[in-house]
Amino acid sequence: MNQKKYKSNKLGLNSCFLNKKNPFELFKAWMAKAKKTEINDPNALALATVNRNKQPSVRMVLLKGLTNKEFIFYTNLKSKKSNELKSNPKASMCFHWKSIRRQIRIDGSIKKVPNKIADQYFNSRPYGSRIGAWASIQSTPMKSRFDLIKRIKEYKIKFPIYKKVPRPPHWSGWALKANEIEFWLDGNNRIHERLRYKKLRSHWIKEILYP
Ligand SMILES: Cc1cc2nc3c(=O)[nH]c(=O)nc-3n(C[C@H](O)[C@H](O)[C@H](O)COP(=O)(O)O)c2cc1C
C-alpha cells in the first residue's frame, strides 16, 4: 500500500486527528486539550516493561519531558521498572484521557537521559521530592513505614538547604524513542477511530486501523 497517496481529508477521521505528518505535533495538540479537561495529571501514562523472563508489568509514571523523538519520565534507577529496562530496553506507554475519551499508545526503545538533563529536572523539583528521591529505596520491601520516615529525617539533616540537594546517583530519567505512535478516539457503538504512525527510516507512515 502506498501510504503517500493518502491525504488525511480522505481518511474519514474526526477532525481532531488533524493532518500532521509528524505524530509529535498531533501528540502535543491532544495533550494541550487534555490539560484543559482532565481533573488531574494529564501527563500520567501507563508504562509497560518486560523482564528477562518475558513477564510484562505496568505502572503509572508522569511524562516530564518531550522532544521531537523522545518521551521522558523520571524514576529510581534501582526500581523494578528500571531493572527491567536495563535488561530489556524497550517499553510501551499508554495515555488515557477520560475527559476527552482519547488514548495514545507509544512503543519504542529506551535509554537513560544525559546526566545534565536529569540534573536540570531534579533541580526544578520541590525540596520534599528531592529528599524523597534520596530516602526511598524504591520497589524494595521495608519493615515499617517508620523506616522511611527515619530516612527522610536523616536526609533532611544531611541536606538541609533546598538548593544544595544533589541528584542521587540512583535517580534519573528514561527517554523512550518512539517507533510507533497510535492515536485512538472513542466512537459511538464502539466504532472507534484509530490512526497509527510508524517510523520508517527518517519519516512516519500513517495508517488507519479497524477499531
Ligand atoms: C499518577 C501516578 C504517577 C506516578 N508517577 C511516577 C513517576 O513519574 N515516577 C515514578 O518513579 N513513580 C511514579 N508513580 C509510582 C509508580 O506507579 C510506581 O508505583 C513506582 O514507580 C514503582 O514502580 P516499579 O516497582 O514498577 O518500579 C506514579 C504513580 C501514579 C499513580
The ligand as a Tripos MOL2 file, in Angstrom:
@<TRIPOS>MOLECULE
LIG
   31    33     1     0     0
SMALL
NO_CHARGES

@<TRIPOS>ATOM
      1 C1         -0.4450    9.1100   38.5630 C.3       1 LIG1
      2 C2          0.8340    8.4620   39.0260 C.ar      1 LIG1
      3 C3          2.0390    8.9970   38.6180 C.ar      1 LIG1
      4 C4          3.2520    8.4100   39.0210 C.ar      1 LIG1
      5 N1          4.4120    8.9360   38.5570 N.ar      1 LIG1
      6 C5          5.5870    8.3300   38.8540 C.ar      1 LIG1
      7 C6          6.8040    8.7920   38.2860 C.ar      1 LIG1
      8 O1          6.8450    9.7420   37.4820 O.2       1 LIG1
      9 N2          7.9470    8.1480   38.6400 N.ar      1 LIG1
     10 C7          7.9520    7.0820   39.4900 C.ar      1 LIG1
     11 O2          9.0260    6.5410   39.7710 O.2       1 LIG1
     12 N3          6.8120    6.6020   40.0220 N.ar      1 LIG1
     13 C8          5.6300    7.1940   39.7270 C.ar      1 LIG1
     14 N4          4.4590    6.7080   40.2360 N.ar      1 LIG1
     15 C9          4.5120    5.4850   41.0810 C.3       1 LIG1
     16 C10         4.6200    4.2690   40.1550 C.3       1 LIG1
     17 O3          3.3620    3.9610   39.5770 O.3       1 LIG1
     18 C11         5.1830    3.0100   40.8410 C.3       1 LIG1
     19 O4          4.4040    2.6800   41.9620 O.3       1 LIG1
     20 C12         6.6270    3.1870   41.2950 C.3       1 LIG1
     21 O5          7.3820    3.9200   40.3640 O.3       1 LIG1
     22 C13         7.2890    1.8220   41.4580 C.3       1 LIG1
     23 O6          7.1890    1.1230   40.2650 O.3       1 LIG1
     24 P1          8.0630   -0.1850   39.9350 P.3       1 LIG1
     25 O7          8.1120   -1.0080   41.2060 O.co2     1 LIG1
     26 O8          7.3440   -0.8660   38.8310 O.co2     1 LIG1
     27 O9          9.4300    0.2860   39.5220 O.co2     1 LIG1
     28 C14         3.2370    7.2700   39.8660 C.ar      1 LIG1
     29 C15         2.0020    6.7320   40.2670 C.ar      1 LIG1
     30 C16         0.8220    7.3210   39.8580 C.ar      1 LIG1
     31 C17        -0.4870    6.7020   40.2760 C.3       1 LIG1
@<TRIPOS>BOND
     1     1     2 1
     2     2     3 ar
     3     2    30 ar
     4     3     4 ar
     5     4     5 ar
     6     4    28 ar
     7     5     6 ar
     8     6     7 ar
     9     6    13 1
    10     7     8 2
    11     7     9 ar
    12     9    10 ar
    13    10    11 2
    14    10    12 ar
    15    12    13 ar
    16    13    14 ar
    17    14    15 1
    18    14    28 ar
    19    15    16 1
    20    16    17 1
    21    16    18 1
    22    18    19 1
    23    18    20 1
    24    20    21 1
    25    20    22 1
    26    22    23 1
    27    23    24 1
    28    24    25 2
    29    24    26 1
    30    24    27 1
    31    28    29 ar
    32    29    30 ar
    33    30    31 1
@<TRIPOS>SUBSTRUCTURE
     1 LIG1         1 GROUP 0 **** ****
